[in-house]
Amino acid sequence: MKKVISWIIAIVAAIIVFSLLSQLIWGMIKIAFELGFIIIALICVFIIALPIYMIVSRRFLR
């Protein structure tokens, strides 16, 4: 009976540890993905804004 109880405790502890680790890893992946998305978005905005800025600055500097 003691073996069964200790096995149940071990399995429950393993599930808790696994869920915490997977949450941590998933959180890191989400943060990395969001940061990457923000960086890509900023680069795209910069690439789109650069020619517009060139056109506008030429018009206004003349």
Distance bins in CASP14 RR format, pairs under 12 A and 6 or more apart:
PFRMAT RR
TARGET T0000
AUTHOR 0000-0000-0000
RMODE 2
METHOD distances of the structure
MODEL  1
1 7 0 0 0 0 0 1 0 0 0 0 0
1 8 0 0 0 0 0 1 0 0 0 0 0
2 8 0 0 0 0 0 1 0 0 0 0 0
2 9 0 0 0 0 0 1 0 0 0 0 0
3 9 0 0 0 0 0 1 0 0 0 0 0
3 10 0 0 0 0 0 1 0 0 0 0 0
4 10 0 0 0 0 0 1 0 0 0 0 0
4 11 0 0 0 0 0 1 0 0 0 0 0
5 11 0 0 0 0 0 1 0 0 0 0 0
5 12 0 0 0 0 0 1 0 0 0 0 0
6 12 0 0 0 0 0 1 0 0 0 0 0
6 13 0 0 0 0 0 1 0 0 0 0 0
7 13 0 0 0 0 0 1 0 0 0 0 0
7 14 0 0 0 0 0 1 0 0 0 0 0
8 14 0 0 0 0 0 1 0 0 0 0 0
8 15 0 0 0 0 0 1 0 0 0 0 0
9 15 0 0 0 0 0 1 0 0 0 0 0
9 16 0 0 0 0 0 1 0 0 0 0 0
10 16 0 0 0 0 0 1 0 0 0 0 0
10 17 0 0 0 0 0 1 0 0 0 0 0
11 17 0 0 0 0 0 1 0 0 0 0 0
11 18 0 0 0 0 0 1 0 0 0 0 0
12 18 0 0 0 0 0 1 0 0 0 0 0
12 19 0 0 0 0 0 1 0 0 0 0 0
13 19 0 0 0 0 0 1 0 0 0 0 0
13 20 0 0 0 0 0 1 0 0 0 0 0
14 20 0 0 0 0 0 1 0 0 0 0 0
14 21 0 0 0 0 0 1 0 0 0 0 0
15 21 0 0 0 0 0 1 0 0 0 0 0
15 22 0 0 0 0 0 1 0 0 0 0 0
16 22 0 0 0 0 0 1 0 0 0 0 0
16 23 0 0 0 0 0 1 0 0 0 0 0
17 23 0 0 0 0 0 1 0 0 0 0 0
17 24 0 0 0 0 0 1 0 0 0 0 0
18 24 0 0 0 0 0 1 0 0 0 0 0
18 25 0 0 0 0 0 1 0 0 0 0 0
19 25 0 0 0 0 0 1 0 0 0 0 0
19 26 0 0 0 0 0 1 0 0 0 0 0
20 26 0 0 0 0 0 1 0 0 0 0 0
20 27 0 0 0 0 0 1 0 0 0 0 0
21 27 0 0 0 0 0 1 0 0 0 0 0
21 28 0 0 0 0 0 1 0 0 0 0 0
22 28 0 0 0 0 0 1 0 0 0 0 0
22 29 0 0 0 0 0 1 0 0 0 0 0
23 29 0 0 0 0 0 1 0 0 0 0 0
23 30 0 0 0 0 0 1 0 0 0 0 0
24 30 0 0 0 0 0 1 0 0 0 0 0
24 31 0 0 0 0 0 1 0 0 0 0 0
25 31 0 0 0 0 0 1 0 0 0 0 0
25 32 0 0 0 0 0 1 0 0 0 0 0
26 32 0 0 0 0 0 1 0 0 0 0 0
26 33 0 0 0 0 0 1 0 0 0 0 0
27 33 0 0 0 0 1 0 0 0 0 0 0
27 34 0 0 0 0 1 0 0 0 0 0 0
27 35 0 0 0 0 0 1 0 0 0 0 0
28 34 0 0 0 0 0 1 0 0 0 0 0
28 35 0 0 0 0 0 1 0 0 0 0 0
29 35 0 0 0 0 0 1 0 0 0 0 0
29 36 0 0 0 0 0 1 0 0 0 0 0
30 36 0 0 0 0 0 1 0 0 0 0 0
30 37 0 0 0 0 0 1 0 0 0 0 0
31 37 0 0 0 0 0 1 0 0 0 0 0
31 38 0 0 0 0 0 1 0 0 0 0 0
32 38 0 0 0 0 0 1 0 0 0 0 0
32 39 0 0 0 0 0 1 0 0 0 0 0
33 39 0 0 0 0 0 1 0 0 0 0 0
33 40 0 0 0 0 0 1 0 0 0 0 0
34 40 0 0 0 0 0 1 0 0 0 0 0
34 41 0 0 0 0 0 1 0 0 0 0 0
35 41 0 0 0 0 0 1 0 0 0 0 0
35 42 0 0 0 0 0 1 0 0 0 0 0
36 42 0 0 0 0 1 0 0 0 0 0 0
36 43 0 0 0 0 1 0 0 0 0 0 0
36 44 0 0 0 0 0 1 0 0 0 0 0
37 43 0 0 0 0 0 1 0 0 0 0 0
37 44 0 0 0 0 0 1 0 0 0 0 0
38 44 0 0 0 0 0 1 0 0 0 0 0
38 45 0 0 0 0 0 1 0 0 0 0 0
39 45 0 0 0 0 0 1 0 0 0 0 0
39 46 0 0 0 0 0 1 0 0 0 0 0
40 46 0 0 0 0 0 1 0 0 0 0 0
40 47 0 0 0 0 0 1 0 0 0 0 0
41 47 0 0 0 0 0 1 0 0 0 0 0
41 48 0 0 0 0 0 1 0 0 0 0 0
42 48 0 0 0 0 0 1 0 0 0 0 0
42 49 0 0 0 0 0 1 0 0 0 0 0
43 49 0 0 0 0 0 1 0 0 0 0 0
43 50 0 0 0 0 0 1 0 0 0 0 0
44 50 0 0 0 0 0 1 0 0 0 0 0
45 52 0 0 0 0 0 1 0 0 0 0 0
45 53 0 0 0 0 0 1 0 0 0 0 0
46 52 0 0 0 0 0 1 0 0 0 0 0
46 53 0 0 0 0 1 0 0 0 0 0 0
47 53 0 0 0 0 0 1 0 0 0 0 0
48 54 0 0 0 0 0 1 0 0 0 0 0
49 55 0 0 0 0 0 1 0 0 0 0 0
49 56 0 0 0 0 1 0 0 0 0 0 0
49 57 0 0 0 0 0 1 0 0 0 0 0
50 56 0 0 0 0 0 1 0 0 0 0 0
50 57 0 0 0 0 0 1 0 0 0 0 0
51 57 0 0 0 0 0 1 0 0 0 0 0
51 58 0 0 0 0 0 1 0 0 0 0 0
52 58 0 0 0 0 0 1 0 0 0 0 0
52 59 0 0 0 0 0 1 0 0 0 0 0
53 59 0 0 0 0 0 1 0 0 0 0 0
53 60 0 0 0 0 0 1 0 0 0 0 0
53 61 0 0 0 0 0 1 0 0 0 0 0
54 60 0 0 0 0 0 1 0 0 0 0 0
54 61 0 0 0 0 0 1 0 0 0 0 0
55 61 0 0 0 0 0 1 0 0 0 0 0
55 62 0 0 0 0 0 1 0 0 0 0 0
56 62 0 0 0 0 0 1 0 0 0 0 0
END
